[in-house]
Amino acid sequence: MPELDILTPLAGRPPIGAPGAAVHVFEAPFSAKFVLRIGESELDRAGAALGLSLPRDPLRAAFGEDIGAMRLGPDEWLVVMAPQRADALAQAVGRALAETHAAFVDVGHRMTEIAIEGPAWRELLASGCPLDLDPEGTPPSFASRSLLGRCEIVLVVRERDAASLFVDRSFAPYAMDFLEEAAKSLLAGT
């Protein structure tokens, strides 16, 4: 059987800025994404199945090799992983949580990831995101739902100068258009 190419919502769209510029915005490679709904008492079992300690504190993310998890609510995590690991990890989570009140739902094709790099990424997002993006309040491993303009996002701060936005695929072109317009003044003269 031939391997299928996955057409992402921003396929063929050029990045905004260049590596090393004040901001560099691009669609990240496709990743498998799952929403995990689970009670606190099952966190350790789910984490062991995923090979990742799930963040217990609100507004936090945890990362491992080819996997990350963001706590989005009292019983909700967004789990992102390399696509080649998705089937095995979904089965492992299913076995670990078989007798519990939990859900592990594939949402990989529902959303895309927009990566934002560069020292001015906070300034770029501040043009349309209502969160206080001060580095002390949004350090690496910060994760939260928010808005960018008029679309819902999940913001994850990966490093001091790098963040990701998870956006529903139908809003991805809008989000990139918004970021492109906002980046014009940041990229002027570079």
C-alpha positions in Angstrom: 0.0 0.0 0.0 1.5 3.4 -0.9 2.2 5.9 1.9 -0.2 8.8 2.0 0.9 12.3 2.0 -0.9 14.4 4.7 -2.0 17.7 3.3 -1.8 20.3 6.1 -3.9 23.5 6.1 -0.9 25.7 5.4 0.8 23.4 2.9 2.9 25.4 0.4 2.5 28.6 2.4 5.9 30.4 2.8 7.2 31.2 6.3 7.0 34.6 7.7 10.5 36.0 8.3 13.6 33.9 8.2 15.5 31.9 10.8 17.4 34.3 13.0 15.1 37.3 12.2 13.1 39.1 14.9 10.3 36.6 14.2 10.2 33.4 12.1 6.7 31.9 11.8 6.0 28.6 10.0 3.7 25.6 10.1 5.4 22.9 12.1 5.7 19.4 10.7 2.6 17.3 11.2 2.2 15.7 14.6 -0.3 13.3 16.1 -2.5 15.1 18.7 -4.8 13.6 21.3 -7.1 15.1 24.0 -6.7 13.2 27.2 -9.6 13.5 29.7 -8.7 11.9 33.0 -9.0 12.3 36.8 -6.1 13.1 39.0 -6.0 9.5 40.4 -5.2 8.0 36.9 -2.4 10.6 36.0 0.5 8.3 37.0 -0.9 5.4 35.0 -1.5 7.5 31.9 1.9 9.1 32.2 3.6 5.7 32.5 1.8 4.6 29.3 2.9 7.7 27.5 6.5 7.7 28.9 6.0 11.2 30.1 5.2 12.7 33.5 1.9 14.7 32.8 1.9 18.2 34.3 -0.2 18.4 37.4 -0.1 22.2 37.7 -2.5 24.3 35.6 -1.1 26.3 32.7 1.9 24.0 32.4 3.4 21.7 29.7 5.9 18.9 29.9 8.1 17.6 27.0 10.0 14.4 26.3 11.5 12.9 23.3 9.0 13.3 20.4 6.1 13.9 22.9 4.6 16.8 24.9 1.6 17.3 27.1 -0.2 20.6 28.0 -2.6 20.9 30.9 -5.6 22.8 29.5 -8.2 22.3 32.3 -8.9 20.4 35.5 -9.2 17.1 33.7 -7.9 17.9 30.2 -4.5 17.6 28.5 -3.5 18.1 24.9 -0.9 15.4 24.1 1.3 15.9 21.0 3.7 13.3 19.6 5.5 12.1 16.5 3.0 10.5 14.2 5.0 7.2 14.1 4.5 6.8 17.8 0.7 7.5 17.8 -0.7 4.0 17.3 1.5 2.3 19.9 1.0 5.0 22.5 -2.8 5.1 21.9 -2.9 1.4 22.5 -0.8 1.7 25.6 -3.0 4.4 27.1 -6.1 2.4 26.2 -4.7 -0.6 28.1 -3.6 1.5 31.1 -7.0 3.2 31.4 -9.3 0.4 30.3 -11.2 0.2 33.6 -11.3 3.9 34.3 -13.5 6.8 33.4 -11.2 8.4 30.8 -10.9 9.4 27.2 -8.0 9.6 24.8 -9.3 11.0 21.6 -7.4 11.6 18.3 -7.7 15.2 17.2 -4.6 15.2 15.0 -6.3 16.2 11.8 -8.5 18.8 13.6 -5.7 21.2 14.3 -2.3 22.3 13.1 0.8 23.7 14.9 2.2 27.1 14.0 5.8 27.6 15.3 7.0 31.1 16.2 10.7 31.7 16.8 12.8 34.7 17.5 13.4 37.3 20.2 10.2 39.3 19.2 7.7 36.5 19.3 6.0 37.9 22.4 5.6 41.3 20.8 4.2 39.6 17.7 1.5 37.7 19.7 0.7 40.8 21.9 -0.8 42.4 18.8 -3.7 40.0 19.0 -3.5 37.8 22.1 -5.0 39.0 25.4 -2.7 37.1 27.6 -0.1 39.0 29.6 3.0 37.7 27.8 5.6 39.0 30.3 8.4 36.4 30.4 8.0 36.0 34.2 4.3 35.0 33.8 4.8 32.9 30.6 8.1 31.1 31.1 9.1 28.0 29.1 6.6 25.2 29.7 3.7 27.6 30.0 0.6 26.5 28.2 -2.9 28.1 28.0 -5.9 28.4 25.8 -6.4 31.9 24.5 -7.3 33.9 21.4 -5.4 35.3 18.5 -7.5 37.9 16.9 -10.8 36.0 16.6 -9.6 32.5 16.6 -9.1 30.2 19.6 -5.5 29.0 20.1 -3.5 26.9 22.5 -0.3 28.7 23.3 2.7 26.7 24.4 6.0 28.4 25.3 8.7 25.9 24.3 11.8 28.0 25.0 12.7 31.6 25.9 12.6 32.5 22.2 10.2 29.9 20.8 6.5 29.2 21.1 3.8 27.2 19.3 0.2 27.9 18.6 -2.2 25.0 18.1 -5.0 26.3 15.9 -8.1 24.5 14.4 -7.3 23.8 10.8 -10.1 25.9 9.5 -8.7 29.0 11.3 -5.0 28.3 10.3 -5.0 30.6 7.2 -6.6 33.4 9.3 -4.0 33.0 12.0 -1.2 33.1 9.5 -2.7 36.1 7.8 -3.0 37.8 11.2 0.6 37.0 12.1 1.9 38.1 8.7 0.3 41.5 9.1 1.5 41.9 12.7 5.0 40.9 11.7 5.4 43.6 9.0 6.6 46.3 11.5 8.8 43.8 13.4 10.5 42.6 10.1 10.9 46.1 8.5 14.5 46.7 7.7 15.7 43.1 8.3 
